[in-house]
């Protein structure tokens, strides 16, 4: 697989976008925090923040398609997101069984 600059830029922008959004309640509980927002002590998303998986994967896939390096058929943002959610759920089920 070829990773180009467009895909790298899409990944970094999606990663940063997650950091600017409010931290989810489940992440606050995992890290035993009452609140957390972008700033001096929070410049990148917390480890295991599932939003990173979905947002970065989708952004990179779209960049691969738009830049012409994608080999697989991209089903569109919503369908791709559903595929990712199914894979994520299977992975979680396997590790939590």
C-alpha positions in Angstrom: 0.0 0.0 0.0 1.2 3.5 -0.8 0.8 6.2 1.8 1.0 9.7 0.3 1.2 13.2 1.7 -2.6 13.7 1.3 -3.3 10.7 3.5 -0.8 11.8 6.1 -2.3 15.3 6.2 -5.8 13.8 6.5 -4.7 11.6 9.4 -3.1 14.5 11.3 -6.0 16.8 10.7 -8.5 14.2 11.9 -6.4 13.4 14.9 -6.2 17.1 15.8 -9.9 17.6 15.3 -10.7 14.9 17.8 -8.5 16.7 20.4 -10.5 19.9 20.0 -13.9 18.2 20.6 -15.2 17.6 24.1 -13.8 14.4 25.7 -16.5 11.7 26.0 -17.9 10.6 29.3 -16.5 7.1 28.8 -12.9 8.4 28.4 -13.3 10.6 31.5 -14.4 7.5 33.5 -11.5 5.4 32.1 -9.0 8.0 33.2 -10.8 8.9 36.4 -11.2 12.6 35.4 -14.1 15.0 36.1 -13.3 17.1 33.0 -10.8 17.5 30.3 -10.6 19.9 27.3 -8.0 20.9 24.8 -5.3 23.0 26.4 -1.9 22.8 28.0 -2.5 19.4 29.6 -4.5 17.8 26.7 -3.1 18.4 23.2 -3.6 14.9 21.8 -6.5 12.5 22.3 -6.2 10.0 25.2 -5.1 6.5 24.4 -8.0 4.2 23.5 -10.3 7.1 22.5 -12.3 5.2 20.0 -13.2 8.4 18.1 -9.6 8.4 16.8 -10.0 5.0 15.1 -13.2 6.1 13.3 -12.2 9.6 12.4 -8.7 9.0 11.3 -9.6 5.8 9.4 -12.4 7.5 7.5 -10.3 10.6 6.7 -7.4 8.5 5.4 -9.7 6.4 3.3 -11.3 9.5 1.7 -7.9 11.0 1.1 -6.7 7.7 -0.6 -9.7 7.8 -2.9 -9.5 11.5 -3.7 -5.7 11.2 -4.4 -6.2 8.1 -6.6 -4.1 5.6 -4.6 -7.0 3.6 -3.2 -7.1 0.0 -4.5 -10.4 -1.0 -2.9 -13.8 0.3 -3.7 -14.7 3.0 -1.2 -18.4 2.6 -0.3 -18.9 6.2 0.9 -18.4 7.8 4.3 -21.5 6.4 6.0 -21.1 2.8 4.7 -17.4 2.8 5.5 -18.2 4.1 9.0 -20.6 1.2 9.5 -18.0 -1.3 8.4 -15.5 0.2 10.9 -18.1 0.0 13.7 -18.8 -3.6 12.9 -15.1 -4.5 13.0 -14.6 -2.5 16.2 -17.5 -4.3 17.9 -16.2 -7.7 16.8 -12.7 -6.9 18.2 -14.1 -5.6 21.5 -16.3 -8.7 21.8 -13.4 -11.0 21.2 -11.2 -9.3 23.8 -14.0 -8.9 26.4 -15.3 -12.5 26.1 
